[in-house]
Amino acid sequence: MRPAFLSAPVILAAGLLASSSAWAADALGQPTARLCFTLRDAALAGGYSWGKGRLYFGEHSYPVKITGGGAIGIGYSKLRGEGTVYNLARLSDINGTYWSVRAEGTMGRGRNVAVLDNNHGVDIKTTMHTSGAHLAAAVMRLTLRVDPGRERADTLPARCTFPLR
């Protein structure tokens, strides 16, 4: 009898999480682009992150440089991720500083999810695969810069592929 009693709260919690996740995706608006990226994160008390990505927007793709950091962490990890971009009206709106609250505990391999937003109203919902040994809990600040001079005609991929080309 006890296992059924314990499973009811778990099922209820899973249902609430699933419904709130679906609501959050709807609350962000309409997807307008996709960002595929790799990121490295090193921390000893304060942390620093750097990487690159490719933004698929309209009929073109653009290289993206990513830098930033957070506080309270130790270790090193590599991240491969993809993000659904919301509310991007102009290419220049992707440029800027993005904020997020992030917690990561990677020992070997792991997953991470974050929603980033900037002051132009652009939101990026990311899913990341991590590898390394890293423990962090921080307010994350990442700066994205697109290089529009290196655009190429491209179609939106069904999924991000690595290494980025």
C-alpha positions as CSV (number, residue, x, y, z in Angstrom):
1,M,0.0,0.0,0.0
2,R,2.8,2.4,0.8
3,P,4.3,2.4,-2.8
4,A,1.0,3.6,-4.2
5,F,0.8,6.4,-1.6
6,L,4.4,7.5,-2.5
7,S,3.7,7.4,-6.3
8,A,0.7,9.7,-6.2
9,P,2.7,12.8,-5.2
10,V,5.4,12.0,-7.8
11,I,2.8,11.7,-10.5
12,L,1.2,14.9,-9.4
13,A,4.5,16.8,-9.3
14,A,5.4,15.4,-12.8
15,G,2.1,16.6,-14.1
16,L,2.5,20.1,-12.6
17,L,6.1,20.4,-14.0
18,A,4.9,19.2,-17.5
19,S,2.0,21.7,-17.6
20,S,4.1,24.6,-16.3
21,S,6.8,23.8,-18.9
22,A,4.2,23.9,-21.7
23,W,2.8,27.1,-20.3
24,A,6.3,28.7,-20.2
25,A,6.9,27.8,-23.8
26,D,3.6,29.5,-24.8
27,A,4.4,32.5,-22.6
28,L,7.6,33.2,-24.5
29,G,5.8,33.9,-27.7
30,Q,6.3,32.6,-31.2
31,P,9.6,30.9,-32.1
32,T,11.5,33.0,-34.7
33,A,15.0,31.5,-34.9
34,R,17.3,28.8,-33.7
35,L,20.7,29.0,-32.0
36,C,23.2,26.1,-32.1
37,F,26.2,26.7,-29.8
38,T,29.2,25.3,-28.0
39,L,30.4,26.8,-24.8
40,R,33.2,26.3,-22.3
41,D,32.8,27.2,-18.7
42,A,35.6,27.5,-16.1
43,A,35.2,28.6,-12.5
44,L,37.2,29.0,-9.4
45,A,34.8,31.0,-7.2
46,G,33.8,33.3,-10.1
47,G,33.2,31.8,-13.5
48,Y,34.0,32.7,-17.1
49,S,32.2,31.3,-20.2
50,W,33.2,31.5,-23.9
51,G,32.1,29.9,-27.1
52,K,30.6,30.2,-30.5
53,G,27.4,29.5,-32.2
54,R,25.4,29.7,-35.4
55,L,22.1,31.6,-35.5
56,Y,19.5,30.4,-38.1
57,F,17.2,33.3,-38.8
58,G,15.0,33.6,-41.9
59,E,16.8,32.1,-44.9
60,H,20.3,32.7,-43.6
61,S,22.6,31.7,-40.8
62,Y,25.1,33.9,-39.0
63,P,28.1,33.1,-36.8
64,V,27.7,34.2,-33.1
65,K,30.4,34.9,-30.5
66,I,29.5,34.1,-26.9
67,T,31.3,35.4,-23.8
68,G,30.3,36.0,-20.2
69,G,30.3,34.4,-16.7
70,G,28.7,33.9,-13.4
71,A,29.5,33.6,-9.8
72,I,30.0,30.8,-7.3
73,G,31.3,27.8,-9.0
74,I,34.3,25.5,-9.3
75,G,35.5,23.3,-12.1
76,Y,35.4,23.1,-15.9
77,S,32.7,21.9,-18.4
78,K,32.0,21.9,-22.1
79,L,28.5,22.5,-23.2
80,R,26.8,21.7,-26.6
81,G,23.4,23.2,-26.9
82,E,20.6,24.4,-28.9
83,G,18.2,27.2,-28.2
84,T,14.8,28.2,-29.6
85,V,14.8,32.0,-30.1
86,Y,11.6,34.0,-29.4
87,N,10.6,37.5,-30.3
88,L,13.5,38.2,-32.7
89,A,12.2,40.9,-35.1
90,R,15.6,42.3,-36.4
91,L,18.9,40.5,-36.6
92,S,20.6,43.3,-34.5
93,D,18.2,42.5,-31.6
94,I,20.1,39.2,-30.9
95,N,23.2,41.3,-29.9
96,G,23.4,42.1,-26.2
97,T,23.7,40.8,-22.7
98,Y,21.4,37.9,-21.6
99,W,20.6,37.1,-18.0
100,S,19.6,33.8,-16.5
101,V,19.7,31.9,-13.2
102,R,21.5,28.7,-13.7
103,A,22.5,25.7,-11.5
104,E,24.9,23.0,-12.9
105,G,26.3,19.9,-11.4
106,T,28.3,17.9,-13.9
107,M,30.4,14.9,-13.1
108,G,31.2,13.2,-16.4
109,R,28.1,14.1,-18.4
110,G,24.9,15.9,-17.7
111,R,22.0,18.1,-19.0
112,N,21.1,21.7,-18.4
113,V,18.1,23.9,-19.3
114,A,18.0,27.7,-19.1
115,V,15.9,30.6,-20.4
116,L,17.9,33.6,-21.3
117,D,16.5,37.1,-22.0
118,N,18.0,40.4,-23.1
119,N,16.9,44.1,-23.0
120,H,15.5,43.9,-26.6
121,G,12.8,41.5,-25.5
122,V,14.5,38.5,-27.1
123,D,14.2,35.2,-25.2
124,I,16.2,32.0,-25.8
125,K,15.1,28.7,-24.3
126,T,18.2,26.5,-24.3
127,T,18.8,22.8,-23.8
128,M,22.5,21.9,-23.2
129,H,24.5,18.7,-22.9
130,T,27.5,19.1,-20.6
131,S,30.7,17.1,-20.0
132,G,33.4,17.7,-17.4
133,A,33.5,18.3,-13.7
134,H,31.7,21.5,-12.7
135,L,29.6,22.6,-9.8
136,A,27.9,26.1,-10.1
137,A,24.9,28.1,-8.9
138,A,24.9,31.5,-10.3
139,V,23.2,34.4,-12.0
140,M,24.6,33.9,-15.5
141,R,25.4,36.8,-17.8
142,L,26.2,36.0,-21.4
143,T,26.9,38.4,-24.2
144,L,26.0,37.4,-27.8
145,R,27.4,39.2,-30.9
146,V,26.4,38.3,-34.4
147,D,28.8,38.8,-37.3
148,P,26.4,39.8,-40.2
149,G,29.2,40.1,-42.7
150,R,29.8,36.3,-42.6
151,E,26.2,35.3,-43.2
152,R,25.3,32.5,-45.6
153,A,22.2,31.2,-47.3
154,D,21.0,28.4,-45.1
155,T,18.0,26.5,-44.1
156,L,16.9,25.8,-40.5
157,P,18.2,22.3,-39.5
158,A,15.8,19.9,-37.8
159,R,18.5,19.5,-35.0
160,C,21.8,21.1,-34.3
161,T,24.8,19.1,-35.5
162,F,28.3,19.3,-34.0
163,P,31.0,20.4,-34.6
164,L,29.5,23.7,-35.9
165,R,30.4,24.5,-39.5
